[in-house]
Amino acid sequence: MAITADGKIATANRRVSTFGSARDLEHLYGLRATADAILCGARTVELNRTTLGAGGEKFQRLRARRGLAKNALRLVVSGSGSISPKAHIFTTHFAPLIVLTTKRAAKAKLCRLAKLADLVCVGGRTRVDWPSVLRWLRGHFNVRRLLVEGGGELNGELFRLGLVDELHLTVCPKIAGGRNAPTIADGEGALTLAEAGRFELKRMKRAGDEMFLVYRRKPDA
Ligand SMILES: NC(=O)c1ccc[n+]([C@@H]2O[C@H](COP(=O)([O-])OP(=O)(O)OC[C@H]3O[C@@H](n4cnc5c(N)ncnc54)[C@H](OP(=O)(O)O)[C@@H]3O)[C@@H](O)[C@H]2O)c1
């Protein structure tokens, strides 16, 4: 995730979320080149022209050297099935695209999604049940490393469930402000420090005015 120096992942109206440098984009592609699958929330996919692609031949060669498919498996979560059919990602077909949804999605929406994606996976009553999804991805697609690219609501739930092993943060020299601007972990959040996710700083690197940080979940957390 790229954050502003005041910890926001987008402006308060959610329209602007690309504020990292070209180096940060390379860094993102580098991370994608380590992943079996990539996951995004519905709002992120609607608001951006993201394709979740590898980022070009250089990164595809890197993937090949690591024994990975040319492109990662692409996953989008929309529990209500209300993701816009006009999202740019649905116009791209270079790699399988799976929409994860729930039983609360109306039949008409599921039918519409089935025409847009390769597979629609319905699980959980109102929210996607992440532990089951991770087991399913491992069992059916041999997914061992899943890269989650936000947004805040999706991340927040994964942090709360203790399912995040590693956090890659790029701190960018901007101040977005705005009490409603999203952060890397939104949703309900922890109410006590004991419930807060515990991480340790594993690596940090300054490049220009950006800081690249890697946190790992504390082994006992
Ligand atoms: N700076 C960065 O690095 C970065 C990266 C990514 C995104 N962003 C920005 O973050 C903002 C979007 O973040 P966001 O928090 O508003 O939205 P989000 O996390 O992208 O998407 C939230 C939606 O995903 C679905 N969802 C998430 N978790 C679910 C679960 N467990 N079960 C069922 N459905 C689930 C729901 O879709 P339905 O409502 O359809 O059910 C929910 O409304 C955008 O501005 C985006 O550009 C910034």
The ligand as a MOL file (V3000), in Angstrom:
LIG
                    3D

  0  0  0     0  0            999 V3000
M  V30 BEGIN CTAB
M  V30 COUNTS 48 52 0 0 0
M  V30 BEGIN ATOM
M  V30 1 N -2.8430 4.0660 -2.0100 0
M  V30 2 C -2.9880 2.7770 -2.2330 0
M  V30 3 O -2.0000 2.0050 -2.2140 0
M  V30 4 C -4.3480 2.2050 -2.5110 0
M  V30 5 C -4.4720 0.8470 -2.7970 0
M  V30 6 C -5.7510 0.3260 -3.0070 0
M  V30 7 C -6.8560 1.1580 -2.9390 0
M  V30 8 N -6.7050 2.4660 -2.6770 0 CHG=1
M  V30 9 C -7.8930 3.3550 -2.5940 0
M  V30 10 O -8.7390 2.9090 -1.5210 0
M  V30 11 C -10.0890 3.3140 -1.8170 0
M  V30 12 C -11.0140 2.1000 -1.7370 0
M  V30 13 O -10.9550 1.5450 -0.4590 0
M  V30 14 P -12.3260 1.1170 0.2720 0
M  V30 15 O -11.9680 0.7210 1.6540 0
M  V30 16 O -13.3240 2.1870 0.0610 0 CHG=-1
M  V30 17 O -12.8510 -0.1240 -0.5670 0
M  V30 18 P -12.2750 -1.5890 -0.9250 0
M  V30 19 O -11.6770 -2.2310 0.2700 0
M  V30 20 O -11.4840 -1.5030 -2.1720 0
M  V30 21 O -13.6350 -2.3140 -1.3230 0
M  V30 22 C -14.6350 -2.4770 -0.3560 0
M  V30 23 C -15.6770 -3.3900 -0.9270 0
M  V30 24 O -15.1300 -4.6980 -1.1410 0
M  V30 25 C -16.0700 -5.6910 -0.7750 0
M  V30 26 N -15.5630 -6.4020 0.4080 0
M  V30 27 C -14.4390 -6.1490 1.1290 0
M  V30 28 N -14.2850 -7.0690 2.0890 0
M  V30 29 C -15.3170 -7.9400 1.9940 0
M  V30 30 C -15.7170 -9.1140 2.6880 0
M  V30 31 N -15.0080 -9.6450 3.6930 0
M  V30 32 N -16.8530 -9.7420 2.2980 0
M  V30 33 C -17.5600 -9.2520 1.2830 0
M  V30 34 N -17.2490 -8.1580 0.5740 0
M  V30 35 C -16.1300 -7.5010 0.9230 0
M  V30 36 C -17.3670 -4.9440 -0.5070 0
M  V30 37 O -17.9700 -4.8200 -1.8040 0
M  V30 38 P -19.5760 -4.6860 -2.0680 0
M  V30 39 O -19.9680 -3.3670 -1.4580 0
M  V30 40 O -19.6880 -4.7010 -3.5460 0
M  V30 41 O -20.2040 -5.8270 -1.3550 0
M  V30 42 C -16.8760 -3.6090 0.0020 0
M  V30 43 O -17.8020 -2.5640 -0.1180 0
M  V30 44 C -10.0690 3.8700 -3.2260 0
M  V30 45 O -9.9700 5.2670 -3.1620 0
M  V30 46 C -8.8010 3.2620 -3.8030 0
M  V30 47 O -8.3190 3.9680 -4.9090 0
M  V30 48 C -5.4770 3.0200 -2.4530 0
M  V30 END ATOM
M  V30 BEGIN BOND
M  V30 1 1 1 2
M  V30 2 2 2 3
M  V30 3 1 2 4
M  V30 4 1 4 5
M  V30 5 2 4 48
M  V30 6 2 5 6
M  V30 7 1 6 7
M  V30 8 2 7 8
M  V30 9 1 8 9
M  V30 10 1 8 48
M  V30 11 1 9 10
M  V30 12 1 9 46
M  V30 13 1 10 11
M  V30 14 1 11 12
M  V30 15 1 11 44
M  V30 16 1 12 13
M  V30 17 1 13 14
M  V30 18 2 14 15
M  V30 19 1 14 16
M  V30 20 1 14 17
M  V30 21 1 17 18
M  V30 22 2 18 19
M  V30 23 1 18 20
M  V30 24 1 18 21
M  V30 25 1 21 22
M  V30 26 1 22 23
M  V30 27 1 23 24
M  V30 28 1 23 42
M  V30 29 1 24 25
M  V30 30 1 25 26
M  V30 31 1 25 36
M  V30 32 1 26 27
M  V30 33 1 26 35
M  V30 34 2 27 28
M  V30 35 1 28 29
M  V30 36 1 29 30
M  V30 37 2 29 35
M  V30 38 1 30 31
M  V30 39 2 30 32
M  V30 40 1 32 33
M  V30 41 2 33 34
M  V30 42 1 34 35
M  V30 43 1 36 37
M  V30 44 1 36 42
M  V30 45 1 37 38
M  V30 46 2 38 39
M  V30 47 1 38 40
M  V30 48 1 38 41
M  V30 49 1 42 43
M  V30 50 1 44 45
M  V30 51 1 44 46
M  V30 52 1 46 47
M  V30 END BOND
M  V30 END CTAB
M  END
